[in-house]
Amino acid sequence: MNGKYVEPRFTREVAEEVVAWTNRLADRSDESPICEWTPEGYVLLFTADRPFEPSEVVQPDDKGLYALGFGWAWQAEEVEQ
């Protein structure tokens, strides 16, 4: 934990769901980042202010977990699947 904030970390399987969920939100709002998987298994995050250059590259840590969503406001949101 970092002060009042946490940096959630996910297995690859769950990270794939988070990426898919984030992209569904991006379809509805220009404020949500867009995520892409690379062939090497990294997650690239693109934001509206930098649409052609990743603002973040997420690699799995030594336990194979992906730190996604630091600084995001986590809340319950219904998204059609």
Buried (B, 14 or more C-beta within 10 A) or exposed (E): EEEEEEEBBBEEEBBBEBBEBBBBBBEEEEEBBBBEEEEEEBBBBBBEEEEEEBEBEBEBEEEEBBBBBEEEEEEEEEEEE
